[in-house]
Every structure is written in structure tokens, then in C-alpha cells.
């Protein structure tokens, strides 16, 4: 695998993200630690001891793995996390069908490699942890997968309706059969196809929860790399978090101000990623599902449910499993449960972490370093061969297809065919003048024959010119089709490949060990988080 790439500034990454990577000092009022500065990570490690609830969380986490059906592969990681001075590098993601898009893979790899790197540097146990977004209820966001199919990129939907409950609790229904068939139809049969589908079918089967299916798949791919899978959506774990849920209600005004002050300041220069609200909790209703809790005139409200503040605090204490954190509160509870050295995030997540530094202080925590995840595009050999025949760099394929085609046509018109043939005809006429005079002196009756002969030369040139134009058009059409093919593979669905294409597509072509091999390759080359990589398969 040949690794190359380009800078983030050459692609459609936000100004905030580019500043975060290249000019971190400009963002010091929003982020406590520079994730690319080893001294900052060492500083963070000194301040992190066991997380507030880690001792109680470990048996709850063991029970969580039993529930997910992946307990056997996690024993070593759990024991390591239980050591007195253990740290964790954490990442997380929604429970996408068949593992979600490729960035799930890159997040996980980044987490594993950072844990290995800092375990050596710090001489302390560092465990990579994948946090399942098992509280999220946006079913539409996870109910699809993307395949670079036989003719085009295809976004294949899982045709089922969510029930507005946490996605982790949603059960896989009969629709998995049609979904499976639609995905399989887009994939060519290879030596790896049968083994791949055996693996997928063992998890994505009717009656399994999405959490169990997703966790099982990630575990198959990365358990041997020491990855631990975590989450919070169980009764035992929610009981540990009851006090923090209550604090988010009883101190709601200060918490709102903490988020809003950072968000407003960030918005003045960059952008606000997530809107702030008067509550950071959801209520899990039997009738309405996961419903946002809001302040009301005389207390709090969620859907049809109303509480005074005292009543709400009492219910949180008695039934913490009825409550669920939002995007701001989720990182707080992670760091209450885990001794977090740092969190691995995508560009959008990094943006909303910029709104949160003062929120951490409200919960007596310091915001950890937010590592950018590894970001890459996989370049297959068929695309590599044709990309060499075109004048564009990889990053330029981020442009609209219409703009790429226009630029190519303008470049291909650099030779003025009309001028070439006009000059040729003119020179032919000039050359014919002297022979015509000589022949006329010898036999004037041959004048007409000479004229026809010279005109014939001109007609032959016109026919040749037509053939040249047709050849150019044919070559141009071929190249335009190549541009379209490259664009579809590198920037499918109008964005980076990692945001839409399923890992399943590559596993089917290159084998189930592709991620193990890629992880080794990245580790040998050195984990570089400062640019977008193009990896030639």
C-alpha cells in the first residue's frame, strides 16, 4: 500500500478544523490541550487518575458485554482498564448498518494506535475504547449503507421505521432480508464473499438489537487489537450517573451559560456546530419514546409529561434508566466513567467540543485532548491506472463534476485543429502554383485535370480533418467518462469516500483482514493526523 495525500486546506474542511490542525494557539480559549503536542498529552496524563465511577463501572461494563454477547473477547482489556494507573483513549460513533461508513474504521484505528503510542511514552496502561452511541434515537441516520456498485455509488436504505427510542434498543426486523439482498446485488462475487456474509449474517439477523449487531461486528474486526467496547444505556450504568443527571437539572442555568458563552465566542470567528438548549437530558417515555426535556413555566416538561423541579429530581433518583444524555452531556458521563486520556473525534465533533470547555468545569472536570481522527481515501488499482491519464490532482476531484468536465474540455482544446488544416491547405495551394505553370506551358489542355487533382488534395485534407475531430471527440468522451468514474469512487455522493462508503465494499474485494493489514501499514508509516491520506490498494 502506497500512502500519499493532501492537506486539509485543499479539501472542503471547515476553517475551524484547518485552524485546529495548523494554528492551534488561535483556539486556546476553546480547547485546553493541543492534541498534536506530545507535551500537552503528558500534562493531561499527570492530572488523570481513576475516573469518578470507574470502580463501580467495571462490573457494570462486564455485564454490558455479557448483554452484547461479546464478553469473551474483552477480558484482557477489562483487566487492563482495572489497573490502578490505567488510562483510556476513547472514540464513539452511531450504530450504522454493517458498521456505518468508512470513518468508523478510521476512528477505531486512530484510537488503537494512539493508545499504543502513549502506552509506550507514558509507561502506563492505555486502553482503546469504542463508545457505542447507544442513547441516540435518530434511526434514519443509521439505517443505510453505501456501496460503490457495478455502475455508480448506491446508498441502500434499510426500509424500517424507528420508534423514537434509543437506536440500540431497536430490534432488527424482517426488512434485513431485502436490505441484505440489495447490498449483495451491488457486490461482485469474490473469494471473500461467502466468508464476509457469514460474518455479517451472524450479527445482523432478525431479533438482534442494533447495538448487539454493531458491537459484535466491531468486536470481530478489532477485538484482537485490544479494543474495549463501552456504552451507558443500561440500568446499572444509569444508576451510577443519577447524580450527574440531577446536577444537569438543578444547575441548568449555569450549565446553559457555560455552553452559551463558549458557543457565542466561537461563533464570532468560526461557527456554532450544535444549538444550546435549556436542558441536556431526554426522557424515555413508554408512549412517546425519547423526548427532549424542556423548562416550563412551573418546572419541567417532556412531551405530555410535567414535573416540578423537585419531582423531576426525585424521578431521576428513583428511575435513572428513564433518562438519557444529549450530545453535550454524553462526553461528561464518558469522563466520569473512564480515565480519559483523550477523545478521537471527526471534524464536526471537534467543532462542538469547542463549545464545551466551561461545561466540563461545571462538572468538576477538565476537557480532555480532542484528537482528530485519521482521514483517508482508498484508491483501487483500476482507478489508480486511469487517474494517471488525466491532468487533475486527487484533491481537485472534490470539485463539481460539471466544473471538472469544463476544465478538461478547455485544456483539451489547446491545439487549434482548424488553424492547423487551414495553414496546411494554404501551403498546398502555394506549392501547387509553380507545377501548374510548368504543366500549362507543356500542355494547356491539362489545366482542368491539374485543378481537379489539387482540389482532390483539399478534399482529402477535409476528410482527414473530420477524422481528427472525431478522434478527439472519442478521446474526450473516454476521458470524461474516466473523470466521472474517478469522481464517483473518490468523492461519492458529493463528499469524501470515508463519509459514505461501507467497509463491507472493501472487505468483499480485498479480504476480511484488510483492516488488520491497514492498521499495520499505518503504524509502520507513523500515524499522521495532520493531512488527508490517499492509500493505494
DAKA-V791538 format. One record per residue. RES is the residue in one small letter. SS is DSSP state (2 for helix, 1 for strand, 0 for the rest). PHI is phi in radians with two decimals (* if undefined). Layout:
res={RES	RES}
ss={SS	SS}
phi={PHI	PHI}
This chain:
res={x	x	x	x	x	x	x	x	x	x	x	x	x	x	x	x	x	x	x	x	x	x	x	x	x	x	x	x	x	x	x	x	x	x	x	x	x	x	x	x	x	x	x	x	x	x	x	x	x	x	x	x	x	x	x	x	x	x	x	x	x	x	x	x	x	x	x	x	x	x	x	x	x	x	x	x	x	x	x	x	x	x	x	x	x	x	x	x	x	x	x	x	x	x	x	x	x	x	x	x	x	x	x	x	x	x	x	x	x	x	x	x	x	x	x	x	x	x	x	x	x	x	x	x	x	x	x	x	x	x	x	x	x	x	x	x	x	x	x	x	x	x	x	x	x	x	x	x	x	x	x	x	x	x	x	x	x	x	x	x	x	x	x	x	x	x	x	x	x	x	x	x	x	x	x	x	x	x	x	x	x	x	x	x	x	x	x	x	x	x	x	x	x	x	x	x	x	x	x	x	x	x	x	x	x	x	x	x	x	x	x	x	x	x	x	x	x	x	x	x	x	x	x	x	x	x	x	x	x	x	x	x	x	x	x	x	x	x	x	x	x	x	x	x	x	x	x	x	x	x	x	x	x	x	x	x	x	x	x	x	x	x	x	x	x	x	x	x	x	x	x	x	x	x	x	x	x	x	x	x	x	x	x	x	x	x	x	x	x	x	x	x	x	x	x	x	x	x	x	x	x	x	x	x	x	x	x	x	x	x	x	x	x	x	x	x	x	x	x	x	x	x	x	x	x	x	x	x	x	x	x	x	x	x	x	x	x	x	x	x	x	x	x	x	x	x	x	x	x	x	x	x	x	x	x	x	x	x	x	x	x	x	x	x	x	x	x	x	x	x	x	x	x	x	x	x	x	x	x	x	x	x	x	x	x	x	x	x	x	x	x	x	x	x	x	x	x	x	x	x	x	x	x	x	x	x	x	x	x	x	x	x	x	x	x	x	x	x	x	x	x	x	x	x	x	x	x	x	x	x	x	x	x	x	x	x	x	x	x	x	x	x	x	x	x	x	x	x	x	x	x	x	x	x	x	x	x	x	x	x	x	x	x	x	x	x	x	x	x	x	x	x	x	x	x	x	x	x	x	x	x	x	x	x	x	x	x	x	x	x	x	x	x	x	x	x	x	x	x	x	x	x	x	x	x	x	x	x	x	x	x	x	x	x	x	x	x	x	x	x	x	x	x	x	x	x	x	x	x	x	x	x	x	x	x	x	x}
ss={0	1	1	1	1	1	0	2	2	2	0	0	0	0	2	2	2	2	2	2	2	2	0	2	2	2	2	0	0	0	0	0	0	0	0	0	0	2	2	2	2	2	2	2	2	2	2	0	0	0	0	0	0	2	2	2	2	2	2	2	2	2	2	2	2	2	2	2	0	0	2	2	2	2	2	2	2	2	2	2	2	0	0	0	0	0	1	1	1	1	1	1	1	0	0	0	2	2	2	0	1	0	2	2	2	2	2	2	2	2	2	2	2	2	2	2	2	2	2	2	2	2	0	0	0	1	1	1	1	1	1	1	0	0	0	0	0	0	2	2	2	2	0	1	1	1	1	1	0	0	0	0	1	1	1	1	1	0	0	0	0	0	0	0	0	0	2	2	2	0	1	0	0	0	2	2	2	2	2	2	2	2	2	2	2	2	0	0	0	0	0	0	2	2	2	2	2	2	2	2	2	2	2	0	0	0	0	0	1	2	2	2	2	2	2	2	2	2	2	2	2	2	2	2	2	0	0	1	1	1	0	0	0	0	2	2	2	2	2	2	2	2	2	2	2	2	2	2	2	2	0	2	2	2	2	2	2	2	2	2	2	2	2	2	2	2	2	2	2	0	0	0	0	0	0	0	0	0	0	0	1	1	1	1	1	0	0	0	1	1	1	1	0	1	1	1	0	0	1	1	1	1	0	0	1	1	1	0	2	2	2	2	2	2	2	2	2	2	0	2	2	2	1	1	1	0	2	2	2	2	2	2	2	2	2	2	2	0	0	1	1	1	1	1	1	0	2	2	2	2	2	2	2	0	0	0	2	2	2	2	2	2	0	0	0	0	0	0	1	1	1	1	0	0	0	1	1	1	1	0	2	2	2	2	2	2	2	0	0	0	0	0	0	2	2	2	2	2	0	0	2	2	2	2	2	2	2	2	2	2	2	2	0	0	0	0	2	2	2	2	2	2	2	2	2	2	2	2	2	2	2	2	2	2	2	2	2	2	2	2	2	2	0	2	2	2	2	2	2	2	2	2	2	2	2	2	2	2	2	2	2	2	2	2	2	2	2	2	2	2	2	2	2	2	2	2	2	2	2	2	2	2	2	2	2	2	2	2	2	2	0	2	2	2	0	0	2	2	2	0	0	1	2	2	2	2	2	2	2	2	0	0	0	2	2	2	2	2	2	2	2	2	2	2	2	0	0	0	0	0	0	1	1	1	1	1	0}
phi={*	-1.78	-1.80	-2.45	2.84	-2.68	-1.32	-1.12	-1.19	-1.46	-2.04	-1.53	-1.50	-1.18	-1.07	-1.06	-1.13	-1.11	-1.15	-1.02	-1.38	-1.81	-2.44	-1.02	-1.02	-1.21	-2.01	-1.10	-1.39	-2.01	-2.33	-1.33	-2.17	-1.42	-1.20	-1.71	-1.88	-1.03	-1.12	-1.16	-1.22	-1.10	-1.09	-1.06	-1.05	-1.12	-1.55	-1.68	-1.98	-1.05	-1.12	-0.92	-1.98	-1.04	-1.01	-1.36	-1.26	-1.01	-1.15	-1.17	-1.23	-1.05	-1.12	-1.09	-1.18	-1.07	-1.12	-1.37	1.37	-2.21	-1.11	-1.06	-1.40	-1.94	-1.07	-1.09	-1.15	-1.13	-1.12	-1.12	-1.13	-1.37	-1.18	-0.99	-1.89	-1.20	-2.21	-2.36	-1.78	-2.04	-2.41	-2.82	-2.88	-1.14	-1.56	-1.11	-1.00	0.95	1.64	1.32	-1.27	-1.06	-1.14	-1.05	-1.10	-1.17	-1.04	-1.15	-1.07	-1.02	-1.09	-1.11	-1.26	-1.17	-1.07	-1.13	-1.08	-1.42	-1.12	-1.23	-1.18	-1.54	0.96	-2.37	-1.15	-2.23	-1.83	-1.36	-2.23	-1.81	-1.62	-1.19	-1.36	-1.50	-1.74	-1.13	-2.10	-1.48	-1.12	-1.06	-1.19	-1.86	-1.53	-2.88	-2.54	-2.05	-2.22	-1.35	-1.40	-1.15	-2.12	-2.81	-1.33	-2.21	-1.62	-1.81	-1.57	-1.54	-1.38	-2.47	-1.73	-1.32	-1.87	1.06	-1.87	-0.91	-0.96	-1.03	-1.58	-1.12	-1.65	-1.31	-1.85	-1.06	-1.09	-1.11	-1.13	-1.16	-1.06	-1.01	-1.09	-1.17	-1.20	-1.09	-1.09	-1.46	-1.76	-1.28	-1.30	-2.33	-1.15	-1.80	-1.05	-1.08	-1.14	-1.06	-1.24	-1.07	-1.16	-1.07	-1.19	-1.20	-1.91	-1.57	-2.35	-0.95	1.70	-1.26	-1.36	-1.12	-1.13	-1.14	-1.14	-1.12	-1.07	-1.08	-1.21	-1.06	-1.13	-1.02	-1.36	-2.32	-1.02	-1.20	-1.58	1.52	-1.33	-1.84	-1.87	-2.27	-3.09	-2.35	-1.54	-2.42	-1.00	-1.08	-1.26	-1.08	-1.09	-1.18	-1.71	-0.96	-1.13	-1.27	-1.08	-1.13	-1.09	-1.15	-1.61	-1.17	-2.03	-1.04	-1.16	-1.14	-1.14	-1.01	-1.13	-1.08	-1.24	-1.18	-1.08	-1.23	-1.10	-1.14	-1.13	-1.12	-1.16	-1.12	-1.94	-2.10	-2.70	-1.67	-1.38	-2.26	-1.30	-1.45	-2.38	-1.40	-2.56	-2.02	-2.17	-1.97	-1.93	-1.65	-1.64	-1.09	-1.63	-1.93	1.43	-1.49	-2.07	-1.14	-1.56	-2.17	-1.27	-2.05	-1.01	-2.14	2.56	-2.35	-2.53	-2.50	1.07	-1.53	-1.67	-2.22	-2.42	-1.33	-1.07	-1.08	-1.17	-1.15	-1.10	-1.16	-1.22	-1.05	-1.12	-1.43	-2.35	-1.08	-1.18	-1.43	-2.16	-2.50	-1.35	-1.61	-1.12	-1.41	-1.39	-0.99	-1.13	-1.12	-1.21	-0.98	-1.36	-1.34	-1.64	-2.18	-1.40	-1.36	-1.28	-2.99	-2.07	-1.67	-2.29	-1.44	-0.99	-1.14	-1.14	-1.00	-1.09	-1.38	-1.11	-1.12	-1.59	-2.01	-1.04	-1.28	-1.08	-0.97	-1.10	-1.12	-1.90	1.01	-2.26	-1.85	-1.11	-1.31	-1.03	-1.89	-1.30	-1.26	-1.30	-1.07	-2.31	-2.75	-2.19	-1.60	-1.86	-1.35	-1.06	-1.09	-1.35	-1.03	-1.13	-1.48	-1.19	-1.22	-1.57	-2.12	-1.49	-1.72	-1.39	-0.89	-1.09	-1.21	-1.29	-1.29	-1.25	-1.11	-1.05	-1.11	-1.22	-1.08	-1.09	-1.10	-1.10	-1.16	-1.07	-1.09	-1.21	-1.25	-1.53	-1.16	-1.62	-1.52	-1.08	-1.06	-1.16	-1.04	-1.32	-1.10	-1.14	-1.08	-1.10	-1.07	-1.15	-1.13	-1.11	-1.14	-1.15	-1.29	-1.09	-1.18	-1.03	-1.10	-1.10	-1.10	-1.16	-1.10	-1.18	-1.28	-2.71	-1.03	-1.23	-1.52	-1.00	-1.13	-1.15	-1.09	-1.06	-1.09	-1.10	-1.12	-1.10	-1.09	-1.02	-1.12	-1.14	-1.08	-1.13	-1.10	-1.12	-1.10	-1.06	-1.07	-1.12	-1.10	-1.06	-1.14	-1.12	-1.07	-1.09	-1.11	-1.11	-1.11	-1.05	-1.06	-1.19	-1.13	-1.15	-1.13	-1.01	-1.11	-1.13	-1.12	-1.01	-1.09	-1.36	-1.56	-2.33	-1.17	1.04	1.38	-2.51	-1.05	-0.93	-1.13	-1.62	-2.42	-1.52	-1.37	-0.98	-1.00	-1.02	-1.32	-1.11	-1.13	-1.61	-2.10	1.86	-1.27	-1.64	-1.04	-1.33	-1.10	-1.16	-1.16	-1.04	-1.09	-1.08	-1.14	-1.12	-1.19	-1.27	1.80	-1.22	-1.90	-1.81	-1.78	-2.69	-1.58	-1.72	-2.00	-1.91	-1.48	-1.44}
